Amino acid sequence: MANLVKFTIDGRELEAAPGTLVIDAAKRAGIEIPAFCYYEGLSLQGACRMCMVEVERMPKLQTACTLPVAEGMVVRTDTPQVAQARKGTLEFLLTNHPLDCPVCDKGGECELQDMVFRYGAGESRFTEIKHHVDEKQWSPVVYFDAPRCILCYRCVRVCDEGMGVGALGVVNRGVVAEIAPNHGDHLECDECGMCIDICPVGALTSGAYRYKTRPWEMEHVGTICTHCSNGCRTTLGVRNNQIIRGNNRDSSGINGEFLCIKGRYAFDFYDHPDRLQAPLMKVNGKLEPVSWSQALAAVARKFSDVKARGGNFGVIGSNRTTNEENFYLQKFARQVLGTNNLDHRRSGDIVSLLDALHGQQTALATTADLYQAKAVVVISADLALEHPLLSWQIRANWRHHAAHVYVVTTEPVREDKYSVNAARCAPGQELETLQALRPQLVDEPELIFVFGDTIKGEKVRKLVEFGASLGKPVKYVCLVDYANSRGAMDMGLTPELLPGYRASGMPGLTIAEMLAAEDLDVLWVVGANPLAGASLAARGAFVVVQDLFLTETAQAADVVFPACSAYEKNGTVTNVTGEVQRLKRAVQAMGTKPDLEIIGLLAREMGEAAQLGPWSADKVFAEIRATVPGYNVPLPVILTGGAAQTSPVNGRVEAPARPELIRSARNGLFSSGTLGRYSNVLHSVLEGRRQP
C-alpha cells in the first residue's frame, strides 16, 4: 500500500491515501463540504461551484470535489471568503429557481433549501422575470420541472454510469440548457427512479409520491423488497397505514442507494381492489365470505379426518413467504399431517452447487463480493433485467475497480458493453463456450461465476471442476427467482430434503406429481399458484389456499385464507447469495393474517400447537438458528437491519438434486410472477406494456 499523504483541514491533521479528493477526506473526518454536482461513485463534474475551499499557497478558491489531497496541504472550509463564494453561488442558482418550496415534493429534503438556509442572501439582486418552462411528464413515474433544475448532471450520470442505460442528456446551451429524455418527450429506460432520488432539488419528482405528503409526516420503515431474489432493502414511507413511497436514500442494506422499479414503486399491489380481506369457503359450489373461526374450524376438521383415515395430503409452499413460515409449514406437514408430499417452485440448482462445494466455507459469493472481485463471469443470465442489483454491483465494480467482466449467453445483454469478452453460444453449449475463455480466465487473480437455470445437475459439477482447475480463488452465485427462493430450499420445502439440506430419507411427491395424483385427498397451497396453466387430477380433493388474491388456484379452492404480504409482517428472508435479512411490518391490511399465524391457528384447532411450538416469528427464527445448519448467523446483525450470509456447505448433500424440476420464470424488470399482475405501476410504464 502506498504511503499515506499527510495534510490539514480546518486545523486538523489528517492522513489519506494518495489521490483521495479533499471533499472525501473531509467527509471521513466529519467535516462537511457542501456540494450539489458531486456524488460519491459517479464521475466528477465540477459544475456547481458549491464546494469551494481555501488552500494555502493557492491564489484562488479551489473545488474540493476535483482537488486531490497533497503532502503538507492546508485546507480551510469555513472562512468568510468561502462563505461569500457559496452565498454568491446560491444567489445565481436562485435566479430562475421558483420559490415554490411549500408545494415542491422535495420540501424538507432539498439540498438547495438546506444550503440557502445556511448561506443564502436575505434578498436577491436579480429583479428580472424568472424564465419559466412548463412541467413535463416523461413517464408515469417520472416528472420534470425544468425551472427547478440546477444542472448538476447527477441524473444524467447515474442513468449512464450507474444503470448503464443513458436515457438522459442535456439539450440547448446557456440559460436555456435543460435535461432531456432519450426519446424526445418521454423516457424509455429501466424506469428505476434513481434519477429522482439522486436529484438534490425538486426538478425530478415521483409519479407515485407527488403532492401526497411530507417526509416528516411519514413513518419510515426499512424492510426487504418482496419481488426478485436480490434482497434489496427498501425504506417504505407510511402515513395513515398507507405506503406512500419507497426509496433507500439512507443507503442502508446490501443495495446501498440502488432500487429498481419493483423495489421503488411496485409496492402498490398491497392495496389493490382485488385484495382478499376475508376468508372464503365454498358454499353450494360458490366461494362465499365466512368468519375466520368458521374457516379455521372447517379446515382443521377436514385435516384431522383425512389424517385419521390415513388419507393423502399434498402441501405446496412459496418462495415469497418468510423463512419462519416455510420452516413452520414443513414442520406442520411432516409432524402433524404425517406427509412428505411437500414442494415449491424451484428456479436454480442450489442443491448441486452446495454438494459440489462441500467443505469449502468461502466458495459462495456475497452481494458485496460482486463489487470487489477482480473478475466476474456471467453465464446464461440477463442480469440487468432479471437481477438488477447484481448487475449494478458488477457495473460499479467495473467503473471503480476496473474489474474484468466475461459474458457467456445466448443473446446480447447489457454486460456486453463493458466486458472484456462477450461470447454468444447456442442453448445448452454454455460450458463448451466457457472452455474457450480458459486462457484469459487463467490469468485472473480471482473469479466469481454467476450462472442461471440452464446450468444445473451435472453441469453445475462440471462448472465447479472447471473453476477448481484454474488454480485460483473462485466463488459462485446460483441465480434463483423470487424474494425467498433460496430460503424455501434452505428450510426444506422439498420432499427429499429437510431444513439445512439434510436428506429426509422418505418418499414424497413433487408439485407436478401432486397435481397428477388421482388419490390426493387434500391439497394445501401456501402463497403459490400451481393451477395457473395446470389442472388438478384428483377431482374430489379438498383444496385449501393461503394467498393475497383470488388466483387460479384460489378460485378452485374449497377454503381460501387471506394472507399478509411481505410488507405486512415480520420475519426473515434469504436472498440469492444466501444473505439473511429481516422483514419489518410497515402496514396492516384489513382482514388478513400472516401465513405463520394461519398455520399456527390451524395447529391449535387440531390440538397440535404444543407439538409445533409457538408461532411468533422471533421464536421460530430462534429455533431455525439452533437447528438448521448454516443458519446460526449473528442475531444483532439481523436485528439492526444488516445482512448475514449462511454457510450450509459443511458436507455432502445426501439427496438427489432433481435438476429436471428447475425452471426459472425469467421475470424481467416489469414482471414479478403472480404478484406482478396486481401492480398498476408495472403495467402503466411503456416498457411494462410492451413486455410479453
Secondary structure by P-SEA (a helix, b strand, c coil): ccbbbbbccccccccccccccaaaaaaaacbbbbbccccccccccccccccccccccccccccccccccccbbbbbcccaaaaaaaaaaaaaaaccccccccccccccccaaaaaaacccccccccccccccccccccccccccccccccccaaaaaaaaccccccccccccccccbbbbcccccccccccccccccccccccccccccccccccccbbbbbbbbcccccbbbbbbbccccccccccccccccccccccccccccccccccccccccbbbbbcccbbbbbcaaaaaaaaaaaaaaaaaabbbbbbbbcccccaaaaaaaaaaacccccccccccccccaaaaaaaaacccccccccaaaaacccbbbbcccccccccaaaaaaaaaaaaacbbbbbbbccccccccccccbbbbbcccaaaaaaaaaaaaaaaccbbbbbbcccccaaaaaaaaaaaaacccbbbbbbbbccccaaaaaaacccccccccccccccccccaaaaaacccccbbbbccccccccccccccccbbbbbccccccccccccbbbbbbcccccccccccccbbbbbbbbcccccccccaaaaaaaaaaaaccccccccccaaaaaaaaaaccccccccaaaaaabbbbbbbccccccccccccccccccccccccccccccccccccccccccccc
